[in-house]
Amino acid sequence: MHRTRKAATAARTARLASCALLATVAALAGCDRGTSDSPDETATGPNGCPAVHARAQEAVTRAQRSDIPWRGPTSGPAAVSGRTIVYVAQTMTNPGVAGAAHGVQDAARTIGWNVRVIDGGGTPAGIQAAMSEAVALRPSGIVIGGFDPDSTAQQTARANEQGIPLVGWHAVPEPGPSRQPDLFTNVTTRLQDVARISAQWIIYDSHGRAGVVLITDASIPFARNKSDLIRKDLASCQGVRLLSVENIPIPDASTRTPQQISSLLSRFQDRWTHSVAINDLYFADAAPAFRAAGEKGSGPPFNIGAGDGDPSAFQRVNSRQYEAATVPEPLSLQGWQIVDEFNRAFSGRPHSGYVAPVHIATAANSQGATTWDPSGYREAYRKIWGK
């Protein structure tokens, strides 16, 4: 390992150890952490963007809180009986898509509905076939699970014509209803918030001096928009350099990511201090290449997943194995929210308007957790549904 990597790792480890001794989040805010992309500057060297760094530190400290009370809906229509939901998944190998699907199944058992999951396999033809099958089943509602509804425009139009409500999960960039395409609502955290806090974590963690690799899937509009926003937010700090943007389709991640990581390590060497990916799964696939190159799991490069925070991502974060942080979607909660949104649609009521807050999980604050969800949502939805 190069001298800069050794110095950065030692400095960061010392700071994290100091932070771990403090009992409160407020105390955590006072523990500056960082790395450097120059052999002549240590982690405690000159800050690349003092004002931006200060704002990033404040935002990251706030997002690291785990004791977030339930601020979602507490009233709504009682459960409608005898409904069947079809969850069309972009691919069940995407942990976020799968996690939300499991949340839908869990909530459906509580409310008394049936759920069928159809896997699109991550290809345009597979997703179109899955959506065609879903519409042909004439269910009570269809979930657009992690893909662009415009890629299944004919099937979506048929569902609309038949009066089948559509609820998206990461289907369009913004939460809430959509008219083009016609969705009753789209369940997601705010794309801008996830992108911004991911970039702010890098600015904070690097003390405003970083060399960053960004990994995205440009075939998914949601992912492409997220990575574009991350680029914009990283550019707010003049000490942060975007070294490369890697476009790796999620279905190809297991085969392409290790090759790309090896190439990037050879190309950038010590200049590469941080990575951010639109989905945690890339770092699972990157680990063998990092390991083969002799890079320690605790970094650098320090990696953050800008979604989705599945259990394997938490395991990597907690064990400091090639992922330092994740911005997890509250996947189970979002599955329950999807069911509640359908119940509102079936009852002729408007969507709930709820959007989950962003959160950052690190080894220092996740306390061995394997998922993240705001507390109280199951009790709240059971009460609303009369279950």
N, C-alpha and C positions, 0 to 999 in steps of 0.2 A: 504494500500500500504506500502511496506517495506521502511525502512529508506533510503537505497541506491537508490531506485527508486525515492523517493521524492527529494533527493539531486541532483540526475542526472537531473530530470525534471526541478527543479528550476534553476540550473546552465545553462542548455541548453536554457530555456526560456529567461533568462537574456541576454544571448549572442545573441539570435535571435532578441530580442527587440533592442539591440544596433545596430545590423546589419541593421535592418529595417530603422533606422534613416539615414543611409548612402545612398547617391544617386547613386553611381557608383559601378560597379562590382569590380573594383580594390579595392574599400574600403571594399567590402564584403570579399575579400581575407584575410583581416587582422583580421577577427572575428573568432577566434578559437571556435569550438563547440565540445562537446563530452560528453561521459558518462563513467562510470567506472563499472567494474565487481567485484570490491572488496570493502567491507564496509570500509576499511581503506584508500581508495584512492578516492578523489573527481574528478570531471570532469576536474579540473585544475591541477591534480596531475601528476606524472611522465609519460612521453610519452613512449609507448611501442616500438616504432621504429622511432626515430627522422628523419632519412634520408628518409625512405619510406613515412612517414607522410608528409614531406615537398613536395615530388613529388606528393603525392595524393592531397594535397591542391592546388597545381598549376593546376593539371589536372581538378579537380572539378570546380575551379573558371572559367577555360576556357570553360568547358562544360555547365556552367550555363548561358552563354550568349544567349540571345534571338534574338538579332539583327543580325542574320546570313544572309548575302546576298545570292542570288541564284548563285550557282557554277555548276549547271547541264548543260545539253546540250542546246545550242542556235541555232543549225542547225540540219537538218535532212530531210527525205523525206516528201513531202506533203501528206495529208491524202488520203489513199486508201478508196474508197467508198464501201458500201454494204457488210460489214463484220459482222459476228456473233461470239461472244465469249461466251464460257461456263466457268463459274467459279465453280470449284469443291471445296467445302469447307470441311475441316477436321471436323469442327462443327461450326455452326453459333452462338453457345453459347460462343465461344472463341472470346473475344472482338477484338483481333488483326485481326483474320481471317475475322470477320464481317466488321471491319473498312476498311480493304484493299478492300473487296468486294464492299463496298459503294463507295470507291474512283474510282474503275473500272467503276461502273455504272455512276458516275458523268462525268468521262472523256469520256465514250462512247457516252453519250448524246451530248457532245460537238463535237466529231469527226464524229458523225452520224452513229454509229454502234448499233447493238442489243446485249444485254447481258442476259444470263440466269444463275441463281445461283442454283446449286444442292447441298443440304446439306448432307454430309456423316454421320452426327449424332455422330461422335466421336468414332465409332466402326470400327474394320477392315472390317467386312462384309458390313457395311453401306457405307464405303468409296469405297470399291471395286465395290459395286452396283452403286454408284453415278458415278464413273469413267467409268463403262461399259455403263451407260446411256449416258454420255457425248460423248463417242466415237461413239456410235450408231447414234447420232444426226448429225455426220459429220460436225461439225462447222468449221469455219475458223481457230480457235485457242482454246486451252484449258489452263486454269490457274490451276496449282497444288497449291491449297490454304492451306498451312500449314501442309502438311503431307508428309511422306517419299514416293517418287515415287516407290521405290523398293517394297513397300507393295502392289502396284498395277502393278506389273511388266508385267503381260500379257496384261492389258489394255494399259499401256504405250507403249508397243511394237507395238500393233495394231495401235495406233495413229501415231507412227513413220512410220510404213509401209504405212499408208494412206497419209503421208505427212502433217499431222496436226501439226503445230508448238505448242510446249509446253513452257509456261513461268511459272516459279515457284515463289511463295511467301513463303519465309522461308521453301523451300522444301529441300534444301541441305545446309550444313554449310556455304559455301562460296558464295559471290555474283558473278555474271557473268555466262558464259556458262558452261554446264556440258556435258560430253560425256557418262558417266555411272552413272546415267541415262542420256538419251539424252534430254537436255533442251536447248532451244535457249538462255535463260539466267535465272538467279535466282535473284529476287529482294529482297534485305534485307540490313540492316546495317551490318557492319562487326561484326560477333559473338564475336571475340576477343575484339573489342572495347567496346561492350556493357558489356561483362563480367568484363573487367578490370575496367571500370569507376564505375560499381556497387560496386565492392570490394573496390575501392579507396574511394568512398563516405563513406563507413563504417569505413575505416581506418581514414579518415579525421574527420568524425563526432564523432567518439569515442576517438579521440586523441590517437589512436594507442592502445586502450585497450577495447576489446569487447568480448562478448560471443555471438556467431552467430548461428542461425538456418537457414538452407538452404532448400528451398522447390522446388522440380522439378517434372517433368513427364518423367520418364526414358523410357516410351514407344515411345517417339518422339525423334529420333536421334538429331535433332536440339536443343531441350531443354536439352537433356542429355549432349551434348557437351558443351552447355552454362554453365550448373551447374558445370561440371568438370573444366572448365576454371576459374569460380568464386572461386572454392576451391583452385586452384593453386595460384590465385592472393591474396586471403586472407592469404595464408600461407607465403607470403612475409613479413608479419609483425608478429614478434614473440609475440607481446602482444595481438594478436587476436586468440581466441580459437573457433574452429568449434565444437559446442556442438552436433549438430545432422543434418543429411541429411534426409529429409522426401520425400519419393516418393509417390506422390498423382496424379494419372491420372487426367487430366483436366476434362473429363466427370464426374468423381466422386467427384470433388472438393466440391460441395455444401453439400454433405453428409459426406465426410470424414474429411474435413478441421476442422470444429468446434471440433470434437472429438479429433483430433490430437493436436490442440492448447491447449485444456483443459489439456490433458495429459502432454504436454511439460511444461506448466506453473507450474503444480504440481511437475514435475520432476526437473526442473532447477531453478525455483523461480528467485532470483535476479541475478543469473549468466547469465540469458538470457537478453541481452541488445539490440541486433539488429537482424533483420531478412532480408533475401533477397530471393525473389521468382522469378522464371523464367517468371512469368506472374502475372500482377497486380490482376487478378481475385481472387487469393487465399486470398488476404487481405479483399475483400468484404465478403467472406465466413468466415473469421477468426473473423471479428468484433463482432459478437454476443458472441463468447466464451471469447474474451478479456473483453467485457463489463460485462458479467456475473461474471468474476473473479475480477471485480473492477478495472481493468486497465484503466487509462485515455487514451482518444483518442490521446493525444499529446505524449504518450509514457513515459518511455520505456515499452516494447521493441520498438525501432525505426525501421520502416519497409521501405524497398525500393523494388520497382518492377523493375526487369531487363527486361522490356517489359510488355505490349505493349503501355501503355499510352492512354487508351481509356477515354472518358469523365467521366465515373464513378470514374476512378482512379484520375483524376484531381480534382474531387469534394472532394474525401477523402483527398487528399494532401492539397487543399486550405482551407478546414475546419479543418485540423489537426485531422482527425478521423481515426486512426489506419493505416495511411500510411504517412510517412514523405517525401518521394521522389519517383519519377518514372523516368525511362530512356525510354521515349516514342519513339516508332517508328513513323515516319511521315506518318501515315496510308493513309491519303488522297493523299498526294504526291506519295506514292508508288503505289496506284491505277492508278494514271495518268501515272506514269512511265511504268507500265505494259502495258497499252494501247499503249504508244509510242513505247515500245519494239516490240509489235506485228506489229505495222505499219512498223517498220524497217524490220522485218522478211518478211512481205508480199511484201515489196519493194525490197527484195534481198540485203538489207544493213546489216552490222554487228550491234551487240548490242551497246548500247550507252556507256557502261562502267561506268555509273554514280553510285556512292554509297553515300547515304545520311550520313551526319555527326551525331555523337552521341550528345545527349543533356540530361541534368538533369533538371527536373522541381521540384521545392519546393514551399512552400507557400510564400517564400520571393521573388521569381523571376517569378512565373507564372502569377501573377497579375490577378487572376480570370479566366484565360484561361481554356478552356475545351479540347483543342487539341494542338498539336504542329506540325507546318510545316514550313520549310524555306520559306521565302517570294519570290514571283515572279515566281513560277513554272507554275501556270495556264497561265499567260501571255506568258511565254516562250514557252510552248507547243502549245498554240493557234497560235502563230506566226509561229512555225515550221510547223504545219499542215495546215496553211492557213485558219484558222477559227477565 
